[in-house]
Amino acid sequence: MTSFVPPIYELGPDFYDEVPPAQFPQAILRYRNQDAAESVGLGHLTPEQWQNHFWKLESLPQNIKAPLALRYHGHQFRSYNPDLGDGRGFLFAQLQAGSRLLDLGTKGSGRTPYSRGGDGRLTLKGAFREILATELLQSYGVNTSKTFSVFETGESLQRHDEPSPTRAGVLVRLSHSHIRFGTFQRLAFLDQPQNIKKLLQYCVKYFYPSLGSLADTEQATAFLREVCYASAKTVAAWMMAGFVHGVLNTDNMNITGESFDYGPYRFLPAYDSAFTAAYFDQTGLYCFGRQPTAVLWNLHQLGAALKVAFPNLPVEEILEDYGDAFNFEVQRRLLLRLNLHNPLEEGAAIYDLNAELVTHLFQFLDQEKGLFEQTLYDLHSGAIEERLSRSPQKELYQKESFKKLRDSLSYFEVADTLRAQHPYLQTGTACSLIIDELEALWKPVAENDDWAPFERKLQQIRSFRGLYG
């Protein structure tokens, strides 16, 4: 049997720095994602082994020997920053799950050469928020990283955006690649076309193997197109989950399209296209309604970086497809969330009817400022009077403004009758995570170390997993 050699070593030391993990005074396990562990063959780990690997950060057998802080640059709020890289995390291990290469990375695991004066730590509240974001997005059917493990570390941290001193934690996440747009940008900034080609080969081999028979500009073209489609799918899923990432910088986007790195995120309360997650996003650059444009802008930066190695790369032509891909995915995601099937057979007619449904939904949400998640919940499997009548916002569905949306819904069929009867849909109230709910869940943890409300919330979130794909 051939021993596993972590593929990251194929890139070599131009792409990372070996770093030592932090040493923490205390280990209190706050979260173990057993489902994720089972999926990568680590479900058998004993509590002691789990602590050794994900608190002490001792290497997994036959895996990455020393943690690797990955090097990258990026545009932050559209200003280029060459002073980036893994500043409070590192690549800890790589794992094979079927045909997929997955990475275990850390957050809050100590200083690296890219910490920029920071302490390399993560607040426990930050870890708590990331657990909830990844769990809920997974249940909404969004392509997201998985929070794998969280330990509280017994340290006290000073932060300007949290009451301090505040508790610390170390988080491990499971991701489908840690290669960021900014990884390519760094190589372009340093004028390293051969390393760009090397990185492209790595990405194709492990994340887009169907492109392996292509070469040079043809392969780069196909790669950018695949990343474009993957990114369009993810931002469409965000829009249908009412999710605002908050910091859509190029170093926070990865080449598989997987959503990750949850800092100042928010979920929409009522629909508001200008709703902004980060308090420091004063111009609303990354507000809810601008997320599709922000992702496209970032794709252009990836394309510009690739052009350093492939000067004939037709970036503009490739990315012209982004809008169509996004619109198609918005329609597909909405039908999946509503458990509806378009009965028409002709392509243009299908698209037009789907587009009409999207338009009427958002017109209704915008006019009435209904609760975003509750509205999608209420309209699951169509405008069913019994469900609408027991909604917390049932009065909205009696208004004239609902008529166009009701009429649009009437043209669709129920896609899956079993899903229409799911127990979650019988409760009458959607599972959401607006900021007031999140703060209410954190309060008993902060004041009394009471994690029971958090655990109950996780049970609720997981209760409808699979309902939305």
N, C-alpha and C positions, 0 to 999 in steps of 0.2 A: 504494500500500500504506500503510495507516494505521499509524503508529508506536505502539508499546506504551507505555501510561501505567500505571505501577504502581498498582493499585487502592487500596493503602493511603493514597494521597494523597486519596482521596475522604473519608476520615474527618477529616483535617485535624489541625492542631497541638494540639488538645485531647487527642490520643491518644498522642503521642510527642514525643521531643526529638531534634533532630539532634545527633550526637556525633561527635568525631573518633576514628578507630581508633588503637590503640596502634602504636608503631613498635618493631619487634623487631630485635635485633642479628644474628640468624642465621636462615637458612631451611634446614631439613632436612626434606624431604618424607618423612613416615612412612606416609601412607595416602592413596590416591586411589581413590575409588569410581567406577570407569569405567562400570559398569552404570548407576548413578544418573545420572552425567553424560550418558550417551547418552539416557537417558529424558527429559531436559529440554533436549536440543539443545546440550549443552556438551561432548560427547565429543571434539570436534575440537580443543579447546584444547591448544596446545603446552605443554611443561613451563614455559617462560618465562611464558606467559600465565596458566597455572594459579597460578604463584607470585605474579604480579602481583595476581590477583584474590583469592586465598585465603590469602595471607601478608601482602602489602602492603595487602590489602583495598581495592584500587582498584575503583571501581564498574564493573559490567558495562555495556556500551553500551546506551543507551536504557532505563535502569533506574533504581533508586533513586539519587539524586544524592549524598546523604550518608547514612551509616548512621543508623538510627532506633532509639533506645532506647524500647521500648514501655512505657507506663504501666499499672500494675495494682496491686491490693491482694491480700489473700487471708487465709484462715484457715491458720495454721501450727500443727499439732497442736491444732486447734480453738480457738485464740486468734487473734482478728482482729488483723492487722498492716497498718496503713495506710502503713507505711514500706517499701514494696516497689517493684518495677519492674525492668527489665533492668539488673542491676548489674554483670555482666561479659560481656554479650553485646548484640547488637542485630540488628534486621532488616536484612539486607544486600541482598537482591534478592527479586523476585517473578517467577515463571516460569509460563508456561502449558504444560501437558502434556495435549494433547487438550482435554477439557472441564474439567480440574482446574486450579485455581490452587494453586501450590506456593510455599512460602517457603524462602529460604536464610537461616538465622540463624547467629549465631556464639556461641562460648563461649570465654572467655579472651581477648577482644579489647580489653580495656582498661577504664579507669574510665568511669563514666557518672554522672549526677546521683543514681543510686540504688545506688551501690556501698557505701554505709553504712560507710565507712572501710576497705573492702577494697581490694586492689590490682588487682582486675579481671582477674586472671590465672587460668589453669587449669593444674593439674599435668599433666605428660605421662602420668603413671599414670592420672589421671582420664580423659584422652582415650583412652588404651589400653583402659580398662575400658568406655567408652562404645562404642567400635568393636565390641568383642566382644559386648556386650549387644545392640546393634542387629542385628548380623549373625546371631546365634543366634536371636533372637526372630523375625527375618524367616524363617529356615529352619523355625522351629516354626509358622509361619503366623499370627503375631501382627501386628496392625495397628500398625506402629511407624514412628517417624521413621527416616531413613537417615543414618548418618554419611557425610558427603560428602568431607571432606578433613581431614587433620591434618598440621600442620607442627610440628616441634620448633623452639623460638625462641631457644635459647641462653641463656635466663635461669635464675637460681636463685631458688627460692621458699622461704619459711618457712611450714610448716604444722604444726599441732598434732596432726594425725591421720596424718601420714606422717613417716618419717625425713627430717630436713631438714639442710641445704638439699636441695631436690628439683628435678628438671628441669621445665621449663615447655613448654606446647604451646598452639597455637591451633586450635580445631576449628570446622568449618562443618557444619551439619546441614541436611538437606532434610526439610521437614515440610509436612503438609497443614493449614495454618493455625497461626499463633502466637497466636490469640485464646483466652485462658484464661477459666476461670470467674471468676478474679479481675479480669479486665478489666471485666466487668459489675459486679462487687462494688464496684470503685472508684467507678464512676459513681453507684451507689446510695448509697454512703457520702457522696459529695459532693452528693447530691440533684440529680442532673442527668437527669431523665426524658427530655428531648429527645435527649440524647446516647445514652441507652440505646436509644431507638427508632432512632437513626441507626446505632448499632453492630449492632442486630438486622437492619436492612435490608442492611447490608454482609454479614453472615453468611449471610443468606438468598440474596442475589444470587450470592455466590461459592461457598458450600458446601452450601446446601440450596435450589437454584433451583426445585425442584418446589413449594415453598411460596410462590412469588412472587405467585400470584393471590390469596392470602389477605391480610387486612388486620387491623391493630390486635390485639385480644386473641386473635382466632382464629389469627392468624399466630404470635403469641407462644406460644400453647398448642401448636400443631403443632411449633414449633421446640423447645420444651422436651421434647416427647415424642420427637422425633428424637434429641436429644442424650442423652436417657435410654436409648434403645435402643442407640445407638452406644457409650455408656459400658458398658452391660451386656455387650455383645459383647466389648469389650476386656478387662474384668475376668474374664469367663469364659475367654477365651483365656489370660490369665495363669495362671489356676488349672489349666488343662490343660497348661501349660508348666512348672508348678512354680516360677513366678516370683514374687518378692516385690519390689515396687517400692521400698519403704523409706520414701519421704517423700510420702505421698498427700495433700498439702496442696491447697487449691483453686487455688493459683497454679501447680500442676503438673498440672492437668487441662485439656485443650483441647476446644473445642466440636465438633470432628469425631470425638472419641473416640479419636484417635490417641495411642498411648503414646509418651512422650518424656521427656527430662531425667533421665538415668540417673546418680544419685549413688550412695548406699550400697545398691545393689540386691544381691540374692542369688538364687541358684537353690537349691531344696530339695535337700539330700542325700537322706536318708530322709524319708518323710512325717512331718510334724509341723505340726499346725494352728497351733501357737503360735510357729513359727519366725519370728524377727524379723531384718530386714536391718540396720537402723541401730543402732549401739551406743548412740546417745542416745535411742532409743525405749524408755525404761525401763519403760513400762507395757504395751508390746506393742500400742499403738493400731493400728499398721499391720502387724501380723504377718500371715502368710499367710492364716489362716482368717478374719481380720477385714477383708480387702480389699473384699469385696462390700459390707459394711456401711459402710465408709469412703467408698466411691464414692457410695453412696446418700445419705449425709449431705452430701457435697459437692454433689450434685444439688439437694438442698433449699436449700443456700445460693445456688446459681444461681437457683433459682426465687424465692427471697426478693428477690434483686436485681432480677429482672425485674418483680416486683410493684410496685416503686417507680414504674415507667412504666405498668404494666398492673395496676391494683389488683384487678381481677376475675379475674385469672389463677388457675385452679383447681389450684394446685400439688400439693396432697395427692392429688387425684383422678388427676392425670397420673402421678405417681410411684408410684401403687399398682400400675402395670403392671411396675415394675422387677423385682420378684421373679420373675414369670412369664417375663419376657424373659431374665433371667439363667439360670434353670433350663433353659429351652429351649436357650440357647446352650451351656451346659455339656454337655448331652446331644449337641448337634450337633458340638461341638468334639471330644468324646471319640470319637464314631463316626468323625470325620474322621482323628483321630490313630491310631485302631486299624484304619482301612480296613475298616469294617464297615457293613453295610446291614441295617436292620430290615425283615424280610419281611412284617410285618403290614400290614393295610390300613385298619383303623379307628383314628381319631385317638387316642381315649383309651387303647386297647390299646397303640398305638405308644409313647405317652408313658410308660405304666406299665412297659413292658419296658425302655425306655431308662433310666428312673429306677432300676429294679432293678439294672441294670448299673453305673450310677454308684455306687449305695449299696454294692454288693458289692466294687467296686474299692477304694473308700476304706476300707471295713471291713478288707479284706485288707492294704492298705498300713499302716493304723493298727496292726493287730495284730502284723504281722511286721516292721514298720519296714524294708521293702524299699526299695532305691534307687528313687527316684521315676521318673527318666527311663529307667533300665534296665528297669523293670517295663513301662512303656508300649511301649518298644521290643520287649521279649520277646513282648508280647501283640498285636503288629501282625498283622492278618489272622486273629486268633483264637488259641486255645491250641494252637499247632502243636508237637507233641512234639519234632520235630527241633530247632526253635529253642530251646525251653525247656531241652532237654538240654545245650546248649552255652552256656547263660547263666552268667555269673559267680555268679549267685545261684540256680542250678538246684535247690538243695536246698529252697528255699522252695516250689517248685511241687509238691513231693512231700508237703507237709503237708496235714493235714485242713482247715486254714483256707482252703486254695485251692479247696476243692470247690465252694462256693457260686458263686464267681466263674467257675470253669470251666463250671459248669452254665449260668450266665447267658450266657456267651460262645457256648455251643453253639446258642442260638436265633437267632444272627445269621448272615448270609451275608457272604462276602468282597465288598466293594464294587467293587474294581478289581483284576483278576488281574495286570495288568502292574505295578501298584505293589507287589503282594505279592512280586514277584521283583526288586525294586530292589536294586542292588549294595550299597547301604548296609546293607541288612538281612542281608547274608551275612557281615558282619564279626564278628558275635557280641557286640559291645560298643557301647553307645549313646554318642553324642556328648553330653557334659554339660559344665557349667562351674561346678562348685561352687567354693567359695572357695579350697580348697587347690590346685585345678588352676589357677585364675586367678593365684594367687601364684607357683606354679611357672613359669608362662609369663612372668611379669614379672621373675623373678629374673635370668635371663640378660641381659635388657635392662638392668636396673639395674647389674649387675656387669660385663658385658662388651660392652654395646651389641650383643648378639646377638639379632636379630629372627627368626632362622630358626624356632624353635619356635612363635612367634606366627604366622608365615606358614603353617606346616604346619597349625596349628589352624584358620586361616581356610579353607584348602583342605578340611579335614574338614567344617567347618560348611556350606560351600557345596555339598558333595558330595550332600546330600540335599534341597537346595532344591526345592520343588514337591511333595515327597512328602506334606506335610501341608496342602496347599492354599496 
